[in-house]
Amino acid sequence: MTPIQRTLLAIAAFIAVAVGTFIYFIANWDASKAEPIGMKHDRPFFSVSKKSRGLGQSPSPALSVRTTA
């Protein structure tokens, strides 16, 4: 078996395992154990205050582009 064939065989084996585990996951899914995504009201992963995002502030004059004609 040439190195190229071994590489292709390894790739095919990986894809077969990935597809097989996905099918197993879907086949054993129990919807009654899962909480609907729309019902989650957790706090966000990254809490960013409005001040640090710049909401409600006027834009910086240095950022405006003015051309004279």
Secondary structure, DSSP 8 states (H G I E B T S, - for coil): --HHHHHHHHHHHHHHHHHHHHHHHHHT--GGGS--GGG-----SS---HHHHTTT----GGG------
